[in-house]
Amino acid sequence: MTLEIEEGQTLTVRFDEVAPRGDGIASENLPKPIYASGVIPGEEARVRVRRIRRNYIAVDVEEITKPSEDRATPPCPLFEGCSGCQFQHVDYGRQLELKREMVRVQLEKFGGFTDAPVSAVIGAEDPWNYRNHARFTVRDGKLGFIRRFKRQFFEVPECKIMDPRINGVLAKLQGNLDGATQCNIRVGADEDEVMIQPKLDLSEYGLESGQAHITERLHGREFLVAASAFFQVNRKQAEALVDVVRARVEGDEQTVVADAYAGVGTFAALLSPTVGKVIAIEESAPAIEAAKKALAGLDNVELICARAELLLPTLEQKVDVVILDPPRSGCLPDALAAVAKFRPRRVIYVSCDPASLGRDLATLCGEDGAFDLVEIQPVDMFPQTHHVECVATLDLRSA
């Protein structure tokens, strides 16, 4: 029997699913699904109805009445109110299982894949203190974050997923950063390399700021990262991601790879020793300048400043593997059409958003597509959060 529910009502429900943002979902005998943060699928909780929306019911959890065996004590005192981490209350092994399920559900919802070949998530050796980049909001000299739900600012004395060097800078600046509204702190591969933006006079704290770039290092290869440039925030797991891509390329001295969203040249540089040639394609001029430095001395890498969807159809050389690593929003339709027309034997699609990945895979692997989906390999780049990186492997469909 379906329950009648009103705002302000208290009820006890069982949560059986996980939502894309990490919330628990309860739906049995309910007029609409209930979403709640801080619960684990399989748990029962007493909740108070906060708001009845058109498609779901938002609640506040008052008590976990039947806790999961996978429940852990969050080490961060800010966890419940912060919303930056969604899974600190979950044992790390269970986090990986939940992320695999989240990927599977999103691929079905947005791509129509009812039985997607999603492998077990590659976890992090250390799921704490991994972030090499932090963006803080500054209010009245205090550094903090903005809560997801109520959009409220709160001060952050320490963040458990940040590199200890970032927390060290944070401790010095906390409460003292007058004249700024934002503060970005980035740390490089070398222990003494710290970037602080914007340019401020921090000499009384023994700090410099306004650095133009920082040096990162993956598998021994250095990458010059500008203040505004994108680079993976988890260095160790970025190396694991590269290992997955290299293994899926299955390259030899005859293999030609097109890196269609080359960025600062990460994949191109690290694939270079294992393949015959890499054609690195990037449309951003600043990224091209950084890539030139990263790719210096690699004679088998050709760097081209162009839009992938325009360049791929014009390439005269046969390409065996195309790597797609687009922004969170995914590939533009013209880029997908260009890949399908170009018909490489394999496509490797790297994505940080399972929803846009599912949508694009539906185009590439649908009834009218040119490829078959072989595998989805998730990599946990962002432990304690709902985010997950995926490497999809597609093979050219036989005639």
Contacts in CASP RR format, 6 or more apart in sequence:
PFRMAT RR
TARGET T0000
AUTHOR 0000-0000-0000
METHOD contacts of the structure
MODEL  1
MTLEIEEGQTLTVRFDEVAPRGDGIASENLPKPIYASGVIPGEEARVRVR
RIRRNYIAVDVEEITKPSEDRATPPCPLFEGCSGCQFQHVDYGRQLELKR
EMVRVQLEKFGGFTDAPVSAVIGAEDPWNYRNHARFTVRDGKLGFIRRFK
RQFFEVPECKIMDPRINGVLAKLQGNLDGATQCNIRVGADEDEVMIQPKL
DLSEYGLESGQAHITERLHGREFLVAASAFFQVNRKQAEALVDVVRARVE
GDEQTVVADAYAGVGTFAALLSPTVGKVIAIEESAPAIEAAKKALAGLDN
VELICARAELLLPTLEQKVDVVILDPPRSGCLPDALAAVAKFRPRRVIYV
SCDPASLGRDLATLCGEDGAFDLVEIQPVDMFPQTHHVECVATLDLRSA
1 29 0 8 1.000
2 29 0 8 1.000
2 30 0 8 1.000
2 31 0 8 1.000
3 11 0 8 1.000
3 29 0 8 1.000
3 30 0 8 1.000
3 31 0 8 1.000
4 31 0 8 1.000
5 11 0 8 1.000
5 30 0 8 1.000
5 31 0 8 1.000
5 32 0 8 1.000
5 49 0 8 1.000
5 52 0 8 1.000
5 57 0 8 1.000
6 49 0 8 1.000
6 52 0 8 1.000
7 49 0 8 1.000
7 50 0 8 1.000
7 51 0 8 1.000
7 52 0 8 1.000
8 48 0 8 1.000
8 49 0 8 1.000
8 50 0 8 1.000
9 48 0 8 1.000
9 49 0 8 1.000
10 46 0 8 1.000
10 47 0 8 1.000
10 48 0 8 1.000
10 49 0 8 1.000
10 62 0 8 1.000
11 46 0 8 1.000
11 47 0 8 1.000
11 49 0 8 1.000
12 44 0 8 1.000
12 45 0 8 1.000
12 46 0 8 1.000
12 47 0 8 1.000
12 65 0 8 1.000
13 26 0 8 1.000
13 28 0 8 1.000
13 30 0 8 1.000
13 34 0 8 1.000
13 44 0 8 1.000
13 45 0 8 1.000
13 47 0 8 1.000
14 26 0 8 1.000
14 28 0 8 1.000
14 42 0 8 1.000
14 43 0 8 1.000
14 44 0 8 1.000
14 66 0 8 1.000
15 24 0 8 1.000
15 25 0 8 1.000
15 26 0 8 1.000
15 34 0 8 1.000
15 36 0 8 1.000
15 39 0 8 1.000
15 40 0 8 1.000
15 41 0 8 1.000
15 42 0 8 1.000
15 43 0 8 1.000
15 44 0 8 1.000
15 45 0 8 1.000
16 25 0 8 1.000
16 26 0 8 1.000
16 27 0 8 1.000
16 28 0 8 1.000
16 41 0 8 1.000
16 42 0 8 1.000
17 24 0 8 1.000
17 25 0 8 1.000
17 27 0 8 1.000
17 41 0 8 1.000
17 105 0 8 1.000
18 24 0 8 1.000
18 25 0 8 1.000
18 41 0 8 1.000
18 98 0 8 1.000
18 101 0 8 1.000
18 102 0 8 1.000
18 105 0 8 1.000
19 25 0 8 1.000
19 35 0 8 1.000
19 102 0 8 1.000
20 102 0 8 1.000
20 105 0 8 1.000
20 106 0 8 1.000
20 354 0 8 1.000
20 355 0 8 1.000
20 386 0 8 1.000
21 86 0 8 1.000
21 386 0 8 1.000
22 37 0 8 1.000
22 86 0 8 1.000
22 87 0 8 1.000
22 98 0 8 1.000
22 102 0 8 1.000
22 386 0 8 1.000
23 35 0 8 1.000
23 36 0 8 1.000
23 37 0 8 1.000
23 38 0 8 1.000
23 39 0 8 1.000
23 86 0 8 1.000
24 35 0 8 1.000
24 36 0 8 1.000
24 37 0 8 1.000
24 38 0 8 1.000
24 39 0 8 1.000
24 40 0 8 1.000
24 41 0 8 1.000
25 33 0 8 1.000
25 34 0 8 1.000
25 35 0 8 1.000
25 41 0 8 1.000
26 33 0 8 1.000
26 34 0 8 1.000
26 36 0 8 1.000
27 33 0 8 1.000
27 34 0 8 1.000
30 57 0 8 1.000
32 52 0 8 1.000
32 53 0 8 1.000
32 55 0 8 1.000
32 56 0 8 1.000
32 57 0 8 1.000
33 55 0 8 1.000
33 56 0 8 1.000
33 57 0 8 1.000
34 47 0 8 1.000
34 56 0 8 1.000
34 57 0 8 1.000
34 59 0 8 1.000
35 56 0 8 1.000
35 57 0 8 1.000
35 58 0 8 1.000
35 59 0 8 1.000
36 45 0 8 1.000
36 47 0 8 1.000
36 59 0 8 1.000
36 60 0 8 1.000
36 61 0 8 1.000
37 61 0 8 1.000
37 83 0 8 1.000
37 86 0 8 1.000
38 61 0 8 1.000
38 80 0 8 1.000
38 86 0 8 1.000
38 89 0 8 1.000
39 45 0 8 1.000
39 61 0 8 1.000
39 64 0 8 1.000
40 67 0 8 1.000
40 68 0 8 1.000
40 70 0 8 1.000
40 71 0 8 1.000
40 89 0 8 1.000
40 90 0 8 1.000
40 94 0 8 1.000
40 98 0 8 1.000
41 68 0 8 1.000
41 98 0 8 1.000
42 66 0 8 1.000
42 68 0 8 1.000
43 64 0 8 1.000
43 66 0 8 1.000
43 67 0 8 1.000
43 68 0 8 1.000
43 71 0 8 1.000
44 64 0 8 1.000
44 65 0 8 1.000
44 66 0 8 1.000
45 61 0 8 1.000
45 62 0 8 1.000
45 63 0 8 1.000
45 64 0 8 1.000
45 65 0 8 1.000
45 66 0 8 1.000
46 61 0 8 1.000
46 62 0 8 1.000
46 63 0 8 1.000
46 65 0 8 1.000
47 59 0 8 1.000
47 60 0 8 1.000
47 61 0 8 1.000
47 62 0 8 1.000
48 59 0 8 1.000
48 60 0 8 1.000
48 62 0 8 1.000
49 57 0 8 1.000
49 58 0 8 1.000
49 59 0 8 1.000
50 58 0 8 1.000
50 59 0 8 1.000
50 60 0 8 1.000
51 57 0 8 1.000
51 58 0 8 1.000
52 58 0 8 1.000
64 71 0 8 1.000
68 94 0 8 1.000
70 90 0 8 1.000
70 91 0 8 1.000
70 93 0 8 1.000
70 94 0 8 1.000
71 89 0 8 1.000
71 90 0 8 1.000
71 91 0 8 1.000
72 88 0 8 1.000
72 89 0 8 1.000
72 90 0 8 1.000
72 91 0 8 1.000
72 92 0 8 1.000
73 89 0 8 1.000
74 80 0 8 1.000
74 85 0 8 1.000
74 88 0 8 1.000
74 89 0 8 1.000
75 88 0 8 1.000
75 128 0 8 1.000
75 160 0 8 1.000
76 82 0 8 1.000
76 85 0 8 1.000
76 88 0 8 1.000
76 159 0 8 1.000
76 160 0 8 1.000
78 154 0 8 1.000
78 156 0 8 1.000
79 85 0 8 1.000
79 88 0 8 1.000
79 89 0 8 1.000
81 147 0 8 1.000
81 154 0 8 1.000
82 145 0 8 1.000
82 147 0 8 1.000
82 154 0 8 1.000
82 156 0 8 1.000
83 147 0 8 1.000
83 148 0 8 1.000
83 149 0 8 1.000
84 145 0 8 1.000
84 148 0 8 1.000
84 385 0 8 1.000
85 160 0 8 1.000
85 161 0 8 1.000
85 384 0 8 1.000
85 385 0 8 1.000
86 384 0 8 1.000
86 385 0 8 1.000
86 386 0 8 1.000
87 95 0 8 1.000
87 98 0 8 1.000
87 383 0 8 1.000
87 384 0 8 1.000
87 385 0 8 1.000
87 386 0 8 1.000
88 160 0 8 1.000
88 384 0 8 1.000
90 98 0 8 1.000
92 123 0 8 1.000
92 127 0 8 1.000
92 383 0 8 1.000
95 127 0 8 1.000
95 380 0 8 1.000
95 383 0 8 1.000
95 384 0 8 1.000
96 120 0 8 1.000
96 121 0 8 1.000
96 123 0 8 1.000
96 380 0 8 1.000
97 121 0 8 1.000
99 121 0 8 1.000
99 378 0 8 1.000
99 380 0 8 1.000
99 386 0 8 1.000
99 388 0 8 1.000
100 118 0 8 1.000
100 119 0 8 1.000
100 120 0 8 1.000
100 121 0 8 1.000
100 378 0 8 1.000
102 354 0 8 1.000
102 386 0 8 1.000
102 388 0 8 1.000
103 116 0 8 1.000
103 118 0 8 1.000
103 354 0 8 1.000
103 376 0 8 1.000
103 378 0 8 1.000
103 388 0 8 1.000
103 390 0 8 1.000
104 116 0 8 1.000
104 118 0 8 1.000
106 354 0 8 1.000
106 355 0 8 1.000
106 357 0 8 1.000
106 358 0 8 1.000
107 113 0 8 1.000
107 116 0 8 1.000
107 118 0 8 1.000
107 354 0 8 1.000
107 357 0 8 1.000
107 358 0 8 1.000
107 361 0 8 1.000
107 376 0 8 1.000
108 114 0 8 1.000
108 116 0 8 1.000
109 355 0 8 1.000
110 354 0 8 1.000
110 355 0 8 1.000
110 356 0 8 1.000
110 357 0 8 1.000
110 358 0 8 1.000
110 359 0 8 1.000
110 362 0 8 1.000
111 358 0 8 1.000
111 359 0 8 1.000
111 361 0 8 1.000
111 362 0 8 1.000
112 358 0 8 1.000
112 362 0 8 1.000
113 358 0 8 1.000
113 361 0 8 1.000
113 362 0 8 1.000
113 373 0 8 1.000
116 373 0 8 1.000
116 376 0 8 1.000
117 373 0 8 1.000
117 374 0 8 1.000
117 375 0 8 1.000
117 376 0 8 1.000
118 376 0 8 1.000
118 378 0 8 1.000
119 375 0 8 1.000
119 376 0 8 1.000
119 377 0 8 1.000
119 378 0 8 1.000
121 378 0 8 1.000
121 379 0 8 1.000
121 380 0 8 1.000
121 388 0 8 1.000
122 237 0 8 1.000
122 240 0 8 1.000
122 244 0 8 1.000
122 377 0 8 1.000
122 378 0 8 1.000
122 379 0 8 1.000
122 380 0 8 1.000
123 237 0 8 1.000
123 240 0 8 1.000
123 379 0 8 1.000
123 380 0 8 1.000
123 383 0 8 1.000
124 130 0 8 1.000
124 234 0 8 1.000
124 236 0 8 1.000
124 237 0 8 1.000
124 380 0 8 1.000
124 383 0 8 1.000
125 236 0 8 1.000
126 236 0 8 1.000
127 380 0 8 1.000
127 383 0 8 1.000
127 384 0 8 1.000
128 160 0 8 1.000
128 161 0 8 1.000
128 383 0 8 1.000
128 384 0 8 1.000
129 160 0 8 1.000
129 161 0 8 1.000
129 162 0 8 1.000
129 163 0 8 1.000
129 164 0 8 1.000
130 161 0 8 1.000
130 163 0 8 1.000
130 233 0 8 1.000
130 234 0 8 1.000
130 235 0 8 1.000
130 236 0 8 1.000
130 237 0 8 1.000
130 383 0 8 1.000
131 159 0 8 1.000
131 161 0 8 1.000
131 162 0 8 1.000
131 163 0 8 1.000
131 166 0 8 1.000
131 233 0 8 1.000
131 234 0 8 1.000
132 163 0 8 1.000
132 166 0 8 1.000
132 186 0 8 1.000
132 187 0 8 1.000
132 188 0 8 1.000
132 216 0 8 1.000
132 233 0 8 1.000
132 234 0 8 1.000
132 235 0 8 1.000
133 184 0 8 1.000
133 185 0 8 1.000
133 186 0 8 1.000
133 187 0 8 1.000
133 231 0 8 1.000
133 233 0 8 1.000
134 159 0 8 1.000
134 162 0 8 1.000
134 166 0 8 1.000
134 170 0 8 1.000
134 184 0 8 1.000
134 185 0 8 1.000
134 186 0 8 1.000
135 182 0 8 1.000
135 183 0 8 1.000
135 184 0 8 1.000
136 143 0 8 1.000
136 144 0 8 1.000
136 145 0 8 1.000
136 156 0 8 1.000
136 170 0 8 1.000
136 182 0 8 1.000
136 183 0 8 1.000
136 184 0 8 1.000
136 185 0 8 1.000
137 143 0 8 1.000
137 144 0 8 1.000
137 145 0 8 1.000
137 146 0 8 1.000
137 153 0 8 1.000
137 181 0 8 1.000
137 182 0 8 1.000
138 144 0 8 1.000
138 177 0 8 1.000
138 179 0 8 1.000
138 180 0 8 1.000
138 181 0 8 1.000
138 182 0 8 1.000
138 183 0 8 1.000
139 153 0 8 1.000
139 181 0 8 1.000
140 175 0 8 1.000
140 178 0 8 1.000
141 175 0 8 1.000
141 176 0 8 1.000
141 177 0 8 1.000
141 178 0 8 1.000
141 179 0 8 1.000
141 180 0 8 1.000
142 155 0 8 1.000
142 174 0 8 1.000
142 175 0 8 1.000
142 177 0 8 1.000
143 155 0 8 1.000
143 156 0 8 1.000
143 170 0 8 1.000
143 173 0 8 1.000
143 174 0 8 1.000
143 175 0 8 1.000
143 177 0 8 1.000
143 183 0 8 1.000
144 153 0 8 1.000
144 154 0 8 1.000
144 155 0 8 1.000
144 156 0 8 1.000
145 153 0 8 1.000
145 154 0 8 1.000
145 156 0 8 1.000
146 152 0 8 1.000
146 153 0 8 1.000
146 154 0 8 1.000
147 153 0 8 1.000
147 154 0 8 1.000
155 174 0 8 1.000
155 175 0 8 1.000
156 170 0 8 1.000
156 174 0 8 1.000
157 170 0 8 1.000
157 171 0 8 1.000
157 174 0 8 1.000
158 167 0 8 1.000
158 170 0 8 1.000
158 171 0 8 1.000
159 166 0 8 1.000
159 167 0 8 1.000
159 170 0 8 1.000
160 384 0 8 1.000
161 383 0 8 1.000
161 384 0 8 1.000
161 385 0 8 1.000
162 170 0 8 1.000
163 187 0 8 1.000
165 187 0 8 1.000
165 191 0 8 1.000
165 194 0 8 1.000
166 185 0 8 1.000
166 187 0 8 1.000
169 185 0 8 1.000
169 194 0 8 1.000
169 196 0 8 1.000
169 207 0 8 1.000
170 185 0 8 1.000
172 205 0 8 1.000
172 206 0 8 1.000
172 207 0 8 1.000
173 183 0 8 1.000
173 202 0 8 1.000
173 205 0 8 1.000
173 207 0 8 1.000
176 205 0 8 1.000
177 183 0 8 1.000
177 200 0 8 1.000
179 200 0 8 1.000
180 198 0 8 1.000
180 200 0 8 1.000
182 198 0 8 1.000
183 196 0 8 1.000
183 197 0 8 1.000
183 198 0 8 1.000
184 195 0 8 1.000
184 196 0 8 1.000
184 197 0 8 1.000
184 227 0 8 1.000
185 194 0 8 1.000
185 195 0 8 1.000
185 196 0 8 1.000
186 194 0 8 1.000
186 195 0 8 1.000
186 196 0 8 1.000
186 197 0 8 1.000
186 214 0 8 1.000
186 225 0 8 1.000
186 227 0 8 1.000
187 193 0 8 1.000
187 194 0 8 1.000
187 195 0 8 1.000
187 214 0 8 1.000
188 194 0 8 1.000
188 195 0 8 1.000
188 214 0 8 1.000
188 215 0 8 1.000
188 216 0 8 1.000
188 217 0 8 1.000
189 215 0 8 1.000
189 216 0 8 1.000
189 217 0 8 1.000
189 222 0 8 1.000
189 235 0 8 1.000
190 215 0 8 1.000
190 217 0 8 1.000
193 214 0 8 1.000
193 215 0 8 1.000
194 207 0 8 1.000
194 211 0 8 1.000
194 214 0 8 1.000
195 210 0 8 1.000
195 211 0 8 1.000
195 213 0 8 1.000
195 214 0 8 1.000
195 227 0 8 1.000
196 202 0 8 1.000
196 207 0 8 1.000
196 208 0 8 1.000
196 209 0 8 1.000
196 210 0 8 1.000
196 211 0 8 1.000
197 209 0 8 1.000
197 210 0 8 1.000
197 211 0 8 1.000
197 227 0 8 1.000
198 209 0 8 1.000
198 210 0 8 1.000
199 209 0 8 1.000
199 210 0 8 1.000
200 209 0 8 1.000
200 210 0 8 1.000
202 208 0 8 1.000
202 209 0 8 1.000
210 227 0 8 1.000
211 227 0 8 1.000
212 226 0 8 1.000
212 227 0 8 1.000
213 224 0 8 1.000
213 225 0 8 1.000
213 226 0 8 1.000
213 227 0 8 1.000
213 229 0 8 1.000
213 290 0 8 1.000
214 224 0 8 1.000
214 225 0 8 1.000
214 227 0 8 1.000
215 222 0 8 1.000
215 223 0 8 1.000
215 224 0 8 1.000
215 225 0 8 1.000
216 222 0 8 1.000
216 223 0 8 1.000
216 225 0 8 1.000
216 231 0 8 1.000
216 235 0 8 1.000
217 223 0 8 1.000
217 235 0 8 1.000
218 235 0 8 1.000
218 238 0 8 1.000
218 239 0 8 1.000
218 242 0 8 1.000
218 266 0 8 1.000
218 270 0 8 1.000
219 239 0 8 1.000
219 242 0 8 1.000
219 270 0 8 1.000
221 269 0 8 1.000
221 270 0 8 1.000
221 294 0 8 1.000
222 294 0 8 1.000
223 231 0 8 1.000
223 264 0 8 1.000
223 265 0 8 1.000
223 266 0 8 1.000
223 269 0 8 1.000
223 290 0 8 1.000
223 293 0 8 1.000
223 294 0 8 1.000
224 264 0 8 1.000
224 290 0 8 1.000
224 293 0 8 1.000
224 294 0 8 1.000
225 231 0 8 1.000
225 264 0 8 1.000
225 290 0 8 1.000
226 286 0 8 1.000
226 290 0 8 1.000
228 286 0 8 1.000
229 264 0 8 1.000
229 286 0 8 1.000
229 287 0 8 1.000
229 290 0 8 1.000
230 263 0 8 1.000
230 264 0 8 1.000
231 264 0 8 1.000
231 266 0 8 1.000
232 238 0 8 1.000
232 241 0 8 1.000
232 266 0 8 1.000
232 381 0 8 1.000
233 381 0 8 1.000
233 382 0 8 1.000
234 381 0 8 1.000
234 382 0 8 1.000
237 379 0 8 1.000
237 380 0 8 1.000
237 381 0 8 1.000
237 389 0 8 1.000
238 266 0 8 1.000
238 381 0 8 1.000
240 379 0 8 1.000
241 350 0 8 1.000
241 379 0 8 1.000
241 381 0 8 1.000
241 389 0 8 1.000
241 391 0 8 1.000
242 266 0 8 1.000
242 267 0 8 1.000
242 270 0 8 1.000
244 377 0 8 1.000
244 379 0 8 1.000
244 391 0 8 1.000
245 267 0 8 1.000
245 271 0 8 1.000
245 323 0 8 1.000
245 348 0 8 1.000
245 350 0 8 1.000
245 391 0 8 1.000
246 270 0 8 1.000
246 271 0 8 1.000
246 274 0 8 1.000
248 346 0 8 1.000
248 348 0 8 1.000
248 375 0 8 1.000
248 377 0 8 1.000
248 391 0 8 1.000
248 393 0 8 1.000
249 255 0 8 1.000
249 257 0 8 1.000
249 271 0 8 1.000
249 274 0 8 1.000
249 275 0 8 1.000
249 321 0 8 1.000
249 323 0 8 1.000
249 346 0 8 1.000
249 348 0 8 1.000
250 346 0 8 1.000
251 257 0 8 1.000
251 274 0 8 1.000
251 275 0 8 1.000
251 276 0 8 1.000
251 320 0 8 1.000
251 321 0 8 1.000
252 274 0 8 1.000
252 275 0 8 1.000
252 276 0 8 1.000
253 275 0 8 1.000
253 276 0 8 1.000
254 276 0 8 1.000
255 275 0 8 1.000
255 276 0 8 1.000
255 277 0 8 1.000
255 320 0 8 1.000
255 321 0 8 1.000
256 275 0 8 1.000
256 276 0 8 1.000
256 277 0 8 1.000
256 278 0 8 1.000
256 279 0 8 1.000
256 317 0 8 1.000
256 318 0 8 1.000
256 319 0 8 1.000
256 320 0 8 1.000
256 321 0 8 1.000
257 271 0 8 1.000
257 275 0 8 1.000
257 277 0 8 1.000
257 278 0 8 1.000
257 279 0 8 1.000
257 319 0 8 1.000
257 320 0 8 1.000
257 321 0 8 1.000
257 322 0 8 1.000
257 323 0 8 1.000
258 278 0 8 1.000
258 279 0 8 1.000
258 281 0 8 1.000
258 312 0 8 1.000
258 315 0 8 1.000
258 319 0 8 1.000
258 321 0 8 1.000
258 322 0 8 1.000
258 323 0 8 1.000
258 344 0 8 1.000
259 265 0 8 1.000
259 267 0 8 1.000
259 268 0 8 1.000
259 271 0 8 1.000
259 278 0 8 1.000
259 279 0 8 1.000
259 280 0 8 1.000
259 281 0 8 1.000
259 323 0 8 1.000
259 325 0 8 1.000
260 281 0 8 1.000
260 308 0 8 1.000
260 312 0 8 1.000
260 322 0 8 1.000
260 323 0 8 1.000
260 324 0 8 1.000
260 325 0 8 1.000
260 335 0 8 1.000
260 339 0 8 1.000
261 281 0 8 1.000
261 282 0 8 1.000
261 308 0 8 1.000
261 323 0 8 1.000
261 324 0 8 1.000
261 325 0 8 1.000
261 326 0 8 1.000
262 268 0 8 1.000
262 280 0 8 1.000
262 281 0 8 1.000
262 282 0 8 1.000
262 287 0 8 1.000
262 291 0 8 1.000
262 303 0 8 1.000
263 282 0 8 1.000
263 284 0 8 1.000
263 287 0 8 1.000
263 290 0 8 1.000
263 291 0 8 1.000
264 287 0 8 1.000
264 290 0 8 1.000
264 291 0 8 1.000
264 294 0 8 1.000
265 280 0 8 1.000
265 282 0 8 1.000
265 287 0 8 1.000
265 290 0 8 1.000
265 291 0 8 1.000
265 294 0 8 1.000
265 295 0 8 1.000
266 294 0 8 1.000
267 278 0 8 1.000
267 323 0 8 1.000
267 325 0 8 1.000
268 278 0 8 1.000
268 280 0 8 1.000
268 291 0 8 1.000
268 294 0 8 1.000
268 295 0 8 1.000
268 298 0 8 1.000
268 301 0 8 1.000
268 303 0 8 1.000
269 294 0 8 1.000
269 295 0 8 1.000
269 298 0 8 1.000
269 301 0 8 1.000
271 278 0 8 1.000
272 278 0 8 1.000
272 295 0 8 1.000
272 298 0 8 1.000
272 300 0 8 1.000
272 301 0 8 1.000
275 300 0 8 1.000
276 300 0 8 1.000
277 300 0 8 1.000
277 301 0 8 1.000
277 302 0 8 1.000
277 317 0 8 1.000
278 298 0 8 1.000
278 300 0 8 1.000
278 301 0 8 1.000
278 302 0 8 1.000
279 301 0 8 1.000
279 302 0 8 1.000
279 304 0 8 1.000
279 315 0 8 1.000
279 317 0 8 1.000
279 319 0 8 1.000
280 291 0 8 1.000
280 295 0 8 1.000
280 301 0 8 1.000
280 302 0 8 1.000
280 303 0 8 1.000
280 304 0 8 1.000
281 304 0 8 1.000
281 306 0 8 1.000
281 307 0 8 1.000
281 308 0 8 1.000
281 311 0 8 1.000
281 312 0 8 1.000
282 288 0 8 1.000
282 291 0 8 1.000
282 303 0 8 1.000
282 304 0 8 1.000
282 305 0 8 1.000
282 306 0 8 1.000
283 305 0 8 1.000
283 306 0 8 1.000
283 307 0 8 1.000
283 308 0 8 1.000
285 305 0 8 1.000
288 303 0 8 1.000
288 305 0 8 1.000
291 303 0 8 1.000
292 303 0 8 1.000
295 301 0 8 1.000
295 303 0 8 1.000
304 311 0 8 1.000
308 335 0 8 1.000
308 338 0 8 1.000
309 332 0 8 1.000
309 334 0 8 1.000
309 335 0 8 1.000
309 337 0 8 1.000
309 338 0 8 1.000
310 334 0 8 1.000
310 338 0 8 1.000
312 322 0 8 1.000
312 335 0 8 1.000
312 338 0 8 1.000
312 339 0 8 1.000
312 341 0 8 1.000
312 342 0 8 1.000
313 338 0 8 1.000
313 341 0 8 1.000
313 342 0 8 1.000
315 342 0 8 1.000
319 342 0 8 1.000
319 344 0 8 1.000
320 344 0 8 1.000
320 345 0 8 1.000
320 346 0 8 1.000
321 344 0 8 1.000
321 345 0 8 1.000
321 346 0 8 1.000
321 347 0 8 1.000
321 348 0 8 1.000
322 339 0 8 1.000
322 342 0 8 1.000
322 344 0 8 1.000
322 346 0 8 1.000
322 347 0 8 1.000
322 348 0 8 1.000
323 347 0 8 1.000
323 348 0 8 1.000
323 349 0 8 1.000
323 350 0 8 1.000
324 331 0 8 1.000
324 335 0 8 1.000
324 339 0 8 1.000
324 347 0 8 1.000
324 348 0 8 1.000
324 349 0 8 1.000
324 350 0 8 1.000
325 349 0 8 1.000
325 350 0 8 1.000
325 351 0 8 1.000
326 335 0 8 1.000
326 351 0 8 1.000
328 352 0 8 1.000
328 353 0 8 1.000
328 356 0 8 1.000
329 353 0 8 1.000
329 356 0 8 1.000
330 351 0 8 1.000
330 353 0 8 1.000
330 356 0 8 1.000
330 357 0 8 1.000
330 359 0 8 1.000
330 360 0 8 1.000
331 360 0 8 1.000
333 363 0 8 1.000
336 360 0 8 1.000
336 363 0 8 1.000
336 364 0 8 1.000
339 347 0 8 1.000
339 364 0 8 1.000
340 363 0 8 1.000
340 364 0 8 1.000
340 369 0 8 1.000
340 370 0 8 1.000
340 371 0 8 1.000
343 370 0 8 1.000
343 396 0 8 1.000
344 396 0 8 1.000
345 395 0 8 1.000
345 396 0 8 1.000
346 393 0 8 1.000
346 394 0 8 1.000
346 395 0 8 1.000
346 396 0 8 1.000
347 364 0 8 1.000
347 371 0 8 1.000
347 392 0 8 1.000
347 393 0 8 1.000
347 394 0 8 1.000
348 391 0 8 1.000
348 392 0 8 1.000
348 393 0 8 1.000
348 394 0 8 1.000
349 357 0 8 1.000
349 360 0 8 1.000
349 361 0 8 1.000
349 364 0 8 1.000
349 391 0 8 1.000
349 392 0 8 1.000
349 394 0 8 1.000
350 389 0 8 1.000
350 390 0 8 1.000
350 391 0 8 1.000
350 392 0 8 1.000
351 357 0 8 1.000
351 360 0 8 1.000
351 389 0 8 1.000
351 390 0 8 1.000
351 392 0 8 1.000
352 381 0 8 1.000
352 387 0 8 1.000
352 388 0 8 1.000
352 389 0 8 1.000
352 390 0 8 1.000
354 388 0 8 1.000
354 390 0 8 1.000
357 390 0 8 1.000
357 392 0 8 1.000
361 373 0 8 1.000
361 392 0 8 1.000
361 394 0 8 1.000
363 369 0 8 1.000
364 370 0 8 1.000
364 371 0 8 1.000
364 394 0 8 1.000
365 371 0 8 1.000
365 372 0 8 1.000
365 373 0 8 1.000
365 394 0 8 1.000
369 397 0 8 1.000
370 396 0 8 1.000
370 397 0 8 1.000
371 394 0 8 1.000
371 395 0 8 1.000
371 396 0 8 1.000
371 397 0 8 1.000
372 394 0 8 1.000
372 395 0 8 1.000
372 396 0 8 1.000
372 397 0 8 1.000
373 392 0 8 1.000
373 393 0 8 1.000
373 394 0 8 1.000
374 393 0 8 1.000
374 394 0 8 1.000
374 395 0 8 1.000
375 392 0 8 1.000
375 393 0 8 1.000
376 390 0 8 1.000
376 391 0 8 1.000
376 392 0 8 1.000
376 393 0 8 1.000
377 390 0 8 1.000
377 391 0 8 1.000
377 392 0 8 1.000
377 393 0 8 1.000
378 388 0 8 1.000
378 389 0 8 1.000
378 390 0 8 1.000
378 391 0 8 1.000
379 388 0 8 1.000
379 389 0 8 1.000
379 390 0 8 1.000
379 391 0 8 1.000
380 388 0 8 1.000
380 389 0 8 1.000
381 387 0 8 1.000
381 388 0 8 1.000
381 389 0 8 1.000
382 388 0 8 1.000
382 389 0 8 1.000
END
